[in-house]
Amino acid sequence: MKRFFKIFSYIKEYKLNMGLYFLFVILSIAFSLFSLSLLSPFMDLIFGDKNLTQPIASIPQGANITNNLKDTLYAYLNSLVNNHGKEYTLGIICIFIILMIFFKNIFLYFSYFFLAPVRYSISKKYNIALYDKIIQLPISFFTEQKKGDILSRAGSDVVELENSVTAAMESIIKDPLNIIGILIFLFFASFKLTLFILIFFPISGFVVGRIGKSLKKQTNKAQIKWGEIISNLEETLTGLRIIKAFNAEAKMKNNSDRLTNDMFEIKTKMQYRRDIASPLSEFLGICIVCGVLYFGGRLVLTGQIMSPGAFITYVAIFSQIINPAKALSSAYYHVQKGAATLDRLNEILNAPVIVADNANGKQLESFQNAIEFRNVSFSYNEHVILKNINLVVPKGKTIALVGSSGAGKSTLADLVPRFHDVTSGELLIDGINIKDYSVKSIREKISIVTQEPILFNDTIANNIALGKQDASLQQIEDAAKIANAYNFISKKEEGFNNNIGDRGSKLSGGERQRLTIARAVLKNPPILILDEATSSLDTESERLVQDAINNMMQNRTSIVIAHRLSTIKNADEIIVLQNGSIVERGTHDSLIAKDGFYNKLVQMQEVK
């Protein structure tokens, strides 16, 4: 619960708004109570109470401010009755009540007006914080997370938190002030009767609180299930071609129906608990009102307290406490839901950034000599992936990494841009530990082309210029020419301003890959990492992409991961990995002559 209320530290910059909200809430409550207090002289006038029918010579001065105000009001109304009659006075009272209600609602509107930016600042700041954190977290964090669950937390969870915080904020400020104002008025009206009321309020609060305890648990279940539904939908959209090809529609539909039914049951149970708060509070409130009517009515009949008109006013004002009391009890549910949502968001916000940037790190101004892996090992969740890797990648050379799936090739390459950090050993660039450089300066010297082209729903030009935002159109076109992409781009209706769709869906596989190569070329880095960049292409596209890669690799240091061994025959050194260790190394010809593991891989692919 304490964690939930720490959210309010997010609204420190809105102190003025909160102060004005507080002020206008108090004013709206005050005018509401003033309007209701006029019911007492209204009733006394209707029923012919002697306070308004007998003349009062002057306004009395007493020690009790409440009596003073009441006597002043009655003296004024008495004067109106004597000078203009009862009907005129009745009209004046009604006009005053209308004016009081008008000002009450004006101030209530102003309170909402100043609360609005505070309300939406919560979701704004959490959206910004979540996105910043997602960008900072290491890639390994997302291998254990479902994409749909991440989207659910960043979407519906933030909205749920905003609603919970807003409801709690209004209830925590407005409703308690409303209740306190009403109780103060009631204490001055009748101390004995109000004391009787206060005995029952803790009982009512205890009953409502007991019912709401399980809501937090149910909310957490619902949000987890919603993440599974989003994840299932995302997988369906991504794999729709395969689902249809394998006639798996029924299986996917059954899975979706199961998740939706589970969600239905959880949300229904949540709604049962949420919905009981308001009627239960109202029932308990009415019970208290009936107690007041009975207990206070007996006191009126025996002449121990106020006049009948004042008593009716007392009951009318007391009835106004029911709605804020109901809202305050509902706020408990909102806090429980908000706490459950906050726990899910904090799993991301508090996740450790394992690959931490060095705040005082050196700038890698230029790559001069070599990348060196010195006794490097890497483990993930106690699973050893790389073991005692010793490797030097000299400047300007091409090093190829080959091996069966799961041998550790991609992990080894991912250590260079610090997507992961070594578990033991050292990774050096120009003789300096990579951790002593700033992450940004390292990645500025590296371009990556992956097996699956990663493109964004934007124009061709903006996708190519991703790593160099200030690139001119001429530079973009030159990069496209080197990547063998200029010809197909120029045939597009809008050329470089053509939108390529979600993940480049408007382009072919070869065209997408050539754009990623153009993106790497434009950045013009000294170091290239090519992760099976041609493995998913047809023969013609592979030739065009391979030519583009050859153009790009000139005068650069390259680390190439390849399943198609024909693409790395000319590498300066081929590193053969198996089970996380280097088992062979050398040129293509020397490894063939050894007739070892590499030669078996070549024979399996029938490389002549």
C-alpha positions as CSV (number, residue, x, y, z in Angstrom):
1,M,0.0,0.0,0.0
2,K,2.8,2.4,0.8
3,R,4.3,1.8,-2.6
4,F,1.1,2.9,-4.2
5,F,1.1,6.3,-2.4
6,K,4.7,6.9,-3.5
7,I,3.2,7.5,-6.9
8,F,2.2,11.0,-5.7
9,S,5.8,12.0,-5.7
10,Y,5.4,12.1,-9.5
11,I,3.1,15.2,-9.2
12,K,5.5,17.4,-7.3
13,E,5.7,19.9,-10.1
14,Y,1.9,20.4,-9.9
15,K,1.9,21.8,-6.3
16,L,0.0,24.9,-7.5
17,N,-2.6,22.8,-9.2
18,M,-3.1,20.7,-6.1
19,G,-3.3,23.7,-3.9
20,L,-6.0,25.3,-6.1
21,Y,-7.8,21.9,-6.3
22,F,-7.7,21.8,-2.5
23,L,-9.0,25.4,-2.2
24,F,-11.9,25.0,-4.6
25,V,-13.0,21.7,-3.1
26,I,-13.2,23.4,0.3
27,L,-15.2,26.3,-1.2
28,S,-17.6,23.9,-3.0
29,I,-18.2,22.0,0.2
30,A,-18.7,25.3,2.2
31,F,-21.3,26.5,-0.3
32,S,-23.0,23.1,-0.3
33,L,-23.4,23.2,3.4
34,F,-24.6,26.8,3.4
35,S,-27.3,25.9,0.9
36,L,-28.4,23.0,3.0
37,S,-28.4,25.0,6.2
38,L,-31.0,27.3,4.7
39,L,-33.4,24.4,4.9
40,S,-33.8,25.1,8.7
41,P,-35.3,28.6,8.4
42,F,-37.3,27.4,5.3
43,M,-38.9,24.6,7.5
44,D,-39.4,27.0,10.4
45,L,-41.1,29.5,8.1
46,I,-43.4,26.8,6.6
47,F,-44.2,25.3,10.0
48,G,-44.6,28.7,11.7
49,D,-41.7,28.5,14.2
50,K,-41.8,31.3,16.7
51,N,-38.2,32.4,15.8
52,L,-39.5,33.8,12.6
53,T,-43.0,35.0,13.7
54,Q,-41.9,36.9,16.8
55,P,-39.9,40.1,16.4
56,I,-36.2,40.2,17.3
57,A,-35.1,43.7,18.4
58,S,-31.4,43.3,17.6
59,I,-28.8,40.8,16.6
60,P,-27.6,39.1,19.8
61,Q,-23.9,38.9,20.6
62,G,-22.8,35.6,22.2
63,A,-19.7,33.5,22.6
64,N,-20.9,30.7,20.3
65,I,-20.1,31.6,16.7
66,T,-22.7,29.1,15.4
67,N,-25.4,30.5,17.5
68,N,-24.3,34.0,16.5
69,L,-24.6,33.1,12.8
70,K,-27.9,31.4,13.3
71,D,-29.3,34.3,15.3
72,T,-28.1,36.8,12.8
73,L,-29.7,34.9,10.0
74,Y,-33.0,34.5,11.9
75,A,-32.9,38.3,12.8
76,Y,-32.6,39.1,9.1
77,L,-35.3,36.7,8.0
78,N,-37.5,38.0,10.8
79,S,-37.1,41.5,9.5
80,L,-38.1,40.3,6.0
81,V,-41.2,38.5,7.4
82,N,-42.3,41.6,9.3
83,N,-41.7,44.0,6.4
84,H,-42.6,41.9,3.4
85,G,-44.5,38.8,4.6
86,K,-43.8,35.1,4.6
87,E,-44.2,34.5,0.8
88,Y,-41.6,37.1,0.0
89,T,-39.2,35.7,2.6
90,L,-39.8,32.2,1.2
91,G,-38.7,33.4,-2.3
92,I,-35.6,35.0,-0.9
93,I,-34.6,31.8,0.8
94,C,-35.1,29.8,-2.4
95,I,-33.0,32.4,-4.4
96,F,-30.2,32.1,-1.8
97,I,-30.3,28.3,-2.1
98,I,-30.0,28.5,-5.9
99,L,-27.1,30.9,-5.6
100,M,-25.3,28.7,-3.1
101,I,-25.7,25.6,-5.3
102,F,-24.6,27.6,-8.4
103,F,-21.3,28.7,-6.6
104,K,-20.8,25.2,-5.3
105,N,-20.8,23.8,-8.8
106,I,-18.7,26.6,-10.2
107,F,-16.0,25.8,-7.6
108,L,-16.4,22.1,-8.1
109,Y,-15.7,22.6,-11.9
110,F,-12.6,24.7,-11.1
111,S,-11.4,21.9,-8.8
112,Y,-11.7,19.4,-11.7
113,F,-10.1,21.9,-14.1
114,F,-6.9,22.1,-12.0
115,L,-6.9,18.4,-11.3
116,A,-7.0,17.3,-15.0
117,P,-3.3,17.9,-15.8
118,V,-2.3,16.2,-12.6
119,R,-4.4,13.2,-13.5
120,Y,-2.8,12.7,-16.9
121,S,0.7,13.5,-15.7
122,I,0.7,10.1,-14.0
123,S,0.2,8.1,-17.2
124,K,2.5,10.5,-19.1
125,K,5.4,10.0,-16.7
126,Y,4.9,6.2,-16.4
127,N,4.8,5.9,-20.2
128,I,8.0,7.8,-20.5
129,A,9.6,5.9,-17.6
130,L,8.6,2.5,-19.0
131,Y,9.9,3.3,-22.5
132,D,13.2,4.7,-21.1
133,K,13.6,1.5,-19.1
134,I,12.7,-0.8,-21.9
135,I,15.4,0.9,-24.1
136,Q,18.0,0.5,-21.3
137,L,17.3,-3.1,-20.4
138,P,19.6,-5.7,-21.8
139,I,18.3,-7.9,-24.6
140,S,18.5,-11.0,-22.3
141,F,15.7,-9.5,-20.2
142,F,13.2,-9.8,-23.1
143,T,14.1,-13.4,-23.9
144,E,12.2,-14.4,-20.8
145,Q,9.3,-12.1,-21.4
146,K,6.3,-12.4,-23.6
147,K,5.9,-9.5,-26.0
148,G,2.2,-9.4,-25.4
149,D,2.7,-9.1,-21.6
150,I,5.1,-6.2,-22.1
151,L,2.6,-4.5,-24.4
152,S,-0.2,-5.1,-21.8
153,R,1.9,-3.5,-19.0
154,A,2.8,-0.5,-21.1
155,G,-0.8,-0.1,-22.4
156,S,-3.7,-1.2,-20.3
157,D,-1.8,-1.4,-17.0
158,V,-0.8,2.3,-17.3
159,V,-4.4,3.3,-18.0
160,E,-5.6,1.2,-15.1
161,L,-3.0,2.9,-12.8
162,E,-4.1,6.3,-14.0
163,N,-7.7,5.6,-13.3
164,S,-6.9,4.1,-9.9
165,V,-4.7,7.0,-8.9
166,T,-7.2,9.6,-10.0
167,A,-10.1,7.9,-8.2
168,A,-7.9,7.5,-5.1
169,M,-6.7,11.1,-5.3
170,E,-10.2,12.5,-5.5
171,S,-11.4,10.3,-2.7
172,I,-8.4,11.0,-0.5
173,I,-8.8,14.8,-0.8
174,K,-12.3,15.7,-1.7
175,D,-14.3,13.0,0.2
176,P,-12.6,13.2,3.5
177,L,-12.9,17.1,3.4
178,N,-16.6,16.7,2.6
179,I,-17.1,14.3,5.5
180,I,-15.1,16.4,7.9
181,G,-17.0,19.5,6.9
182,I,-20.4,17.8,7.3
183,L,-19.3,16.3,10.7
184,I,-18.2,19.7,12.0
185,F,-21.5,21.2,11.0
186,L,-23.4,18.3,12.7
187,F,-21.4,18.6,15.9
188,F,-22.3,22.3,16.2
189,A,-25.9,21.4,15.4
190,S,-26.1,18.5,18.0
191,F,-23.1,17.1,19.8
192,K,-25.1,14.2,21.3
193,L,-26.7,13.1,18.1
194,T,-23.4,13.3,16.1
195,L,-21.6,11.3,18.7
196,F,-24.2,8.6,18.3
197,I,-23.5,8.6,14.5
198,L,-19.7,8.2,14.9
199,I,-20.1,5.0,16.8
200,F,-21.4,3.2,13.6
201,F,-18.9,4.6,11.1
202,P,-15.9,2.3,12.1
203,I,-18.2,-0.7,11.9
204,S,-19.2,0.2,8.4
205,G,-15.6,0.8,7.3
206,F,-14.5,-2.5,8.7
207,V,-17.1,-4.5,6.8
208,V,-16.3,-2.8,3.5
209,G,-12.5,-3.2,4.1
210,R,-12.9,-6.9,4.7
211,I,-14.7,-7.5,1.4
212,G,-12.1,-5.6,-0.6
213,K,-9.0,-7.5,0.5
214,S,-9.0,-10.1,-2.3
215,L,-9.4,-7.5,-5.1
216,K,-5.7,-6.9,-5.5
217,K,-5.0,-10.6,-6.1
218,Q,-7.8,-10.8,-8.6
219,T,-6.6,-7.7,-10.4
220,N,-3.1,-9.2,-10.8
221,K,-4.5,-12.4,-12.2
222,A,-6.6,-10.4,-14.7
223,Q,-3.6,-8.4,-15.9
224,I,-1.5,-11.4,-16.4
225,K,-4.2,-13.1,-18.3
226,W,-4.7,-10.0,-20.5
227,G,-1.0,-10.1,-21.3
228,E,-1.4,-13.7,-22.4
229,I,-4.4,-12.7,-24.7
230,I,-2.3,-9.9,-26.3
231,S,0.6,-12.2,-26.7
232,N,-1.6,-14.8,-28.4
233,L,-3.1,-12.2,-30.7
234,E,0.4,-10.9,-31.6
235,E,1.6,-14.5,-32.4
236,T,-1.5,-15.1,-34.5
237,L,-1.0,-11.9,-36.6
238,T,2.7,-12.7,-37.1
239,G,2.2,-16.4,-38.0
240,L,-1.2,-16.2,-39.8
241,R,0.3,-17.6,-43.0
242,I,1.6,-20.7,-41.2
243,I,-1.6,-21.1,-39.2
244,K,-3.6,-21.2,-42.5
245,A,-1.1,-23.4,-44.3
246,F,-1.2,-26.1,-41.5
247,N,-5.0,-25.8,-41.0
248,A,-4.3,-24.8,-37.4
249,E,-7.2,-22.3,-37.2
250,A,-9.2,-24.5,-34.9
251,K,-6.3,-25.1,-32.5
252,M,-5.5,-21.3,-32.3
253,K,-9.2,-20.5,-31.9
254,N,-9.5,-23.0,-29.0
255,N,-6.5,-21.5,-27.3
256,S,-7.9,-18.0,-27.8
257,D,-11.3,-19.0,-26.5
258,R,-9.7,-20.6,-23.4
259,L,-7.8,-17.5,-22.6
260,T,-10.8,-15.3,-23.2
261,N,-13.1,-17.5,-21.0
262,D,-10.4,-17.5,-18.2
263,M,-10.4,-13.7,-18.5
264,F,-14.2,-13.6,-18.4
265,E,-14.3,-15.6,-15.1
266,I,-11.6,-13.5,-13.4
267,K,-13.1,-10.1,-14.4
268,T,-16.6,-11.3,-13.4
269,K,-15.4,-12.2,-9.9
270,M,-13.6,-8.8,-9.7
271,Q,-16.8,-7.0,-10.8
272,Y,-18.8,-8.9,-8.1
273,R,-16.4,-7.5,-5.4
274,R,-16.2,-4.1,-6.9
275,D,-20.0,-3.7,-7.3
276,I,-20.8,-4.7,-3.8
277,A,-18.9,-1.7,-2.4
278,S,-21.4,0.9,-3.4
279,P,-24.7,-0.8,-2.4
280,L,-23.2,-2.1,0.8
281,S,-22.0,1.3,1.7
282,E,-25.4,2.8,0.9
283,F,-27.2,0.1,2.9
284,L,-25.0,0.7,5.9
285,G,-25.5,4.5,5.5
286,I,-29.3,4.1,5.4
287,C,-29.1,2.0,8.5
288,I,-27.3,4.8,10.2
289,V,-29.8,7.4,8.9
290,C,-32.7,5.3,10.3
291,G,-30.9,5.1,13.6
292,V,-30.5,8.9,13.5
293,L,-34.2,9.3,12.6
294,Y,-35.3,7.1,15.5
295,F,-32.8,8.3,18.1
296,G,-33.0,12.0,17.1
297,G,-36.8,11.9,16.7
298,R,-37.2,10.7,20.2
299,L,-35.1,13.6,21.4
300,V,-37.2,16.1,19.4
301,L,-40.4,14.6,20.7
302,T,-39.3,14.9,24.3
303,G,-38.0,18.4,23.7
304,Q,-34.4,17.6,24.5
305,I,-32.8,19.1,21.4
306,M,-33.6,21.2,18.3
307,S,-36.8,22.2,16.7
308,P,-38.5,19.9,14.2
309,G,-37.3,22.1,11.3
310,A,-33.7,22.1,12.5
311,F,-33.9,18.3,13.0
312,I,-35.1,17.8,9.4
313,T,-32.2,20.0,8.2
314,Y,-29.8,18.0,10.4
315,V,-31.0,14.8,8.7
316,A,-30.8,16.3,5.2
317,I,-27.2,17.4,5.8
318,F,-26.3,14.1,7.4
319,S,-27.7,12.3,4.3
320,Q,-25.0,14.2,2.3
321,I,-22.3,12.2,4.0
322,I,-23.5,8.9,2.5
323,N,-22.2,9.6,-1.1
324,P,-18.6,10.7,0.0
325,A,-18.6,7.7,2.4
326,K,-19.5,5.4,-0.4
327,A,-16.8,7.0,-2.6
328,L,-14.3,6.7,0.2
329,S,-15.0,3.0,0.6
330,S,-14.8,2.5,-3.2
331,A,-11.4,4.2,-3.1
332,Y,-10.1,1.3,-1.1
333,Y,-10.9,-0.9,-4.1
334,H,-9.2,1.5,-6.4
335,V,-6.1,1.5,-4.2
336,Q,-6.0,-2.3,-4.2
337,K,-6.3,-2.4,-8.0
338,G,-3.7,0.3,-8.4
339,A,-1.3,-1.5,-6.0
340,A,-1.6,-4.7,-8.1
341,T,-1.0,-2.8,-11.3
342,L,1.9,-0.9,-9.8
343,D,3.6,-4.2,-8.8
344,R,3.5,-5.3,-12.4
345,L,4.9,-2.1,-13.7
346,N,7.6,-2.1,-11.1
347,E,8.8,-5.5,-12.3
348,I,10.0,-3.6,-15.4
349,L,10.9,-0.3,-13.8
350,N,13.0,-2.0,-11.1
351,A,14.5,-4.7,-13.3
352,P,18.3,-4.4,-13.0
353,V,20.2,-2.9,-15.9
354,I,22.9,-5.7,-16.1
355,V,24.8,-3.9,-18.8
356,A,25.4,-0.7,-17.0
357,D,26.9,2.2,-18.8
358,N,30.1,3.7,-17.3
359,A,29.1,7.3,-16.4
360,N,32.8,8.3,-16.5
361,G,33.7,6.0,-19.4
362,K,36.2,6.9,-22.1
363,Q,35.1,7.8,-25.5
364,L,36.2,5.4,-28.2
365,E,37.2,8.1,-30.7
366,S,38.5,5.7,-33.3
367,F,39.2,2.0,-33.8
368,Q,42.9,1.6,-34.3
369,N,44.2,-1.9,-33.6
370,A,42.1,-4.9,-32.7
371,I,39.3,-6.5,-30.8
372,E,40.5,-9.1,-28.3
373,F,38.6,-11.8,-26.4
374,R,40.8,-12.8,-23.5
375,N,39.7,-15.9,-21.6
376,V,36.1,-14.9,-22.1
377,S,33.3,-17.0,-20.7
378,F,29.6,-16.2,-20.6
379,S,26.7,-17.7,-18.7
380,Y,23.0,-17.0,-18.6
381,N,20.9,-18.2,-15.8
382,E,23.7,-20.7,-14.8
383,H,23.7,-22.1,-18.3
384,V,27.3,-21.8,-19.8
385,I,27.2,-20.6,-23.3
386,L,30.8,-19.6,-24.0
387,K,33.9,-21.1,-22.4
388,N,37.4,-19.6,-22.3
389,I,37.3,-17.9,-25.7
390,N,40.6,-16.4,-26.8
391,L,40.4,-14.5,-30.1
392,V,41.9,-11.5,-31.7
393,V,40.1,-9.6,-34.5
394,P,42.7,-7.3,-36.1
395,K,41.6,-4.1,-37.7
396,G,40.6,-4.5,-41.4
397,K,40.3,-8.3,-41.2
398,T,37.3,-10.5,-41.6
399,I,36.7,-13.1,-39.0
400,A,33.9,-15.7,-39.7
401,L,32.1,-17.7,-36.9
402,V,30.7,-21.0,-37.9
403,G,29.2,-24.0,-36.0
404,S,26.0,-25.8,-35.4
405,S,23.0,-24.1,-33.9
406,G,23.4,-23.2,-30.2
407,A,27.2,-23.2,-30.5
408,G,27.4,-19.6,-29.2
409,K,28.1,-17.7,-32.4
410,S,25.5,-15.0,-32.0
411,T,26.3,-14.6,-28.3
412,L,30.0,-14.1,-29.1
413,A,29.2,-11.4,-31.6
414,D,26.7,-9.8,-29.2
415,L,29.4,-9.2,-26.6
416,V,31.2,-6.7,-28.9
417,P,28.4,-4.0,-28.9
418,R,27.8,-4.9,-25.2
419,F,24.3,-6.4,-25.6
420,H,25.7,-8.7,-22.9
421,D,28.6,-8.4,-20.6
422,V,31.2,-11.2,-20.2
423,T,30.8,-13.4,-17.1
424,S,34.5,-13.8,-16.7
425,G,37.6,-12.8,-18.7
426,E,38.0,-9.6,-20.6
427,L,36.9,-8.1,-23.9
428,L,39.3,-5.4,-25.1
429,I,39.2,-2.8,-27.9
430,D,42.6,-1.3,-28.7
431,G,43.9,-2.9,-25.5
432,I,41.3,-1.3,-23.2
433,N,38.5,-3.2,-21.4
434,I,35.3,-2.6,-23.2
435,K,33.6,-1.7,-19.9
436,D,35.9,1.3,-19.5
437,Y,34.3,2.9,-22.6
438,S,30.9,4.5,-22.8
439,V,28.4,2.2,-24.4
440,K,27.3,4.9,-26.8
441,S,30.8,5.5,-28.2
442,I,31.3,1.8,-28.7
443,R,28.0,1.3,-30.6
444,E,28.8,4.4,-32.7
445,K,31.7,2.4,-34.2
446,I,29.6,-0.7,-35.0
447,S,26.9,-1.6,-37.6
448,I,24.9,-4.8,-37.5
449,V,23.0,-6.6,-40.2
450,T,20.9,-9.5,-38.8
451,Q,19.3,-12.5,-40.4
452,E,15.8,-11.0,-40.1
453,P,15.7,-7.5,-41.4
454,I,14.6,-5.1,-38.7
455,L,12.7,-2.2,-40.3
456,F,10.2,0.3,-39.0
457,N,6.9,1.6,-40.3
458,D,8.4,4.7,-41.9
459,T,9.8,5.9,-45.1
460,I,12.7,4.3,-46.9
461,A,14.9,7.4,-46.3
462,N,14.2,7.4,-42.5
463,N,14.9,3.7,-42.2
464,I,18.3,4.1,-43.9
465,A,19.1,7.2,-41.9
466,L,18.3,5.5,-38.5
467,G,21.9,5.6,-37.3
468,K,22.7,9.0,-38.9
469,Q,19.7,11.4,-38.4
470,D,21.4,14.3,-40.0
471,A,22.3,12.5,-43.3
472,S,21.5,14.4,-46.5
473,L,19.4,12.8,-49.3
474,Q,22.6,12.5,-51.4
475,Q,24.3,10.5,-48.7
476,I,21.2,8.3,-48.3
477,E,21.2,7.7,-52.1
478,D,24.9,6.9,-52.1
479,A,24.5,4.3,-49.4
480,A,21.5,2.8,-51.2
481,K,23.7,2.4,-54.4
482,I,26.5,0.6,-52.4
483,A,23.8,-1.7,-51.0
484,N,22.3,-2.5,-54.5
485,A,19.1,-0.9,-53.3
486,Y,18.9,2.2,-55.4
487,N,17.4,0.6,-58.5
488,F,14.3,-0.8,-56.7
489,I,13.9,2.3,-54.6
490,S,13.9,4.6,-57.6
491,K,11.0,2.5,-59.1
492,K,8.8,3.2,-56.2
493,E,6.1,5.8,-56.7
494,E,7.4,8.1,-54.0
495,G,11.0,6.9,-54.2
496,F,12.9,7.4,-50.9
497,N,9.8,8.9,-49.3
498,N,7.8,5.7,-49.9
499,N,6.4,4.2,-46.7
500,I,7.5,0.5,-46.3
501,G,4.7,-0.6,-43.9
502,D,4.9,-2.6,-40.7
503,R,8.3,-4.3,-40.5
504,G,8.8,-3.5,-44.2
505,S,5.8,-5.6,-45.3
506,K,5.6,-3.7,-48.6
507,L,9.0,-5.0,-49.7
508,S,10.4,-8.4,-50.6
509,G,12.8,-10.2,-48.4
510,G,15.8,-9.2,-50.5
511,E,14.7,-5.6,-50.7
512,R,14.3,-5.4,-46.9
513,Q,17.8,-6.9,-46.4
514,R,19.4,-4.4,-48.8
515,L,17.8,-1.5,-46.9
516,T,19.4,-2.8,-43.6
517,I,22.7,-3.0,-45.4
518,A,22.2,0.6,-46.7
519,R,21.5,1.6,-43.2
520,A,24.8,0.0,-42.0
521,V,26.7,1.6,-44.9
522,L,25.4,5.1,-44.2
523,K,26.5,4.9,-40.6
524,N,30.0,4.2,-42.0
525,P,31.4,2.4,-39.0
526,P,34.9,0.8,-38.8
527,I,33.4,-2.5,-37.4
528,L,30.7,-4.7,-39.0
529,I,28.8,-7.6,-37.5
530,L,26.9,-9.7,-40.0
531,D,24.6,-12.3,-38.4
532,E,23.6,-14.7,-41.1
533,A,22.6,-11.8,-43.3
534,T,21.8,-14.0,-46.4
535,S,20.6,-17.2,-44.9
536,S,16.8,-16.5,-45.5
537,L,17.1,-15.3,-49.1
538,D,16.5,-16.9,-52.5
539,T,19.4,-17.3,-54.9
540,E,18.9,-14.1,-56.9
541,S,18.4,-12.0,-53.8
542,E,21.3,-13.6,-52.1
543,R,23.6,-12.7,-54.9
544,L,22.5,-9.0,-54.8
545,V,22.7,-8.9,-51.0
546,Q,26.1,-10.7,-51.0
547,D,27.5,-8.2,-53.6
548,A,26.2,-5.4,-51.3
549,I,27.9,-7.0,-48.3
550,N,31.1,-7.3,-50.2
551,N,31.0,-3.6,-51.1
552,M,30.2,-2.7,-47.5
553,M,33.0,-4.9,-46.0
554,Q,35.8,-3.1,-47.9
555,N,38.3,-1.6,-45.6
556,R,36.3,-2.5,-42.5
557,T,36.8,-5.0,-39.6
558,S,34.1,-7.6,-40.0
559,I,32.7,-10.4,-37.7
560,V,30.6,-12.6,-39.9
561,I,28.2,-15.4,-38.7
562,A,27.1,-17.7,-41.5
563,H,25.3,-21.0,-41.9
564,R,26.0,-20.9,-45.7
565,L,29.7,-21.6,-45.6
566,S,30.1,-20.6,-49.3
567,T,29.8,-16.9,-48.2
568,I,32.8,-17.0,-45.9
569,K,35.4,-18.9,-47.9
570,N,37.5,-15.7,-48.3
571,A,37.5,-14.8,-44.6
572,D,40.9,-14.0,-43.1
573,E,40.2,-16.5,-40.3
574,I,37.4,-18.9,-39.7
575,I,36.5,-19.7,-36.1
576,V,34.7,-23.0,-35.5
577,L,32.6,-23.1,-32.4
578,Q,31.0,-26.1,-30.7
579,N,29.3,-26.2,-27.4
580,G,30.6,-22.7,-26.6
581,S,34.3,-23.5,-27.2
582,I,36.6,-22.9,-30.2
583,V,37.4,-26.3,-31.6
584,E,39.1,-25.3,-34.9
585,R,40.4,-22.1,-36.4
586,G,42.2,-21.1,-39.7
587,T,41.5,-20.3,-43.3
588,H,39.0,-22.2,-45.4
589,D,41.7,-24.2,-47.2
590,S,43.7,-25.0,-44.0
591,L,40.5,-26.2,-42.3
592,I,39.5,-28.4,-45.2
593,A,43.0,-29.9,-45.1
594,K,42.5,-30.8,-41.4
595,D,39.5,-32.9,-42.3
596,G,37.9,-32.0,-39.0
597,F,34.6,-30.5,-37.9
598,Y,34.6,-27.7,-40.4
599,N,35.2,-30.1,-43.3
600,K,32.2,-32.1,-42.1
601,L,30.0,-29.0,-42.2
602,V,31.3,-28.2,-45.7
603,Q,30.5,-31.7,-46.9
604,M,27.0,-31.5,-45.5
605,Q,26.4,-28.4,-47.5
606,E,28.2,-29.9,-50.5
607,V,30.5,-26.9,-50.9
608,K,32.9,-27.7,-53.7
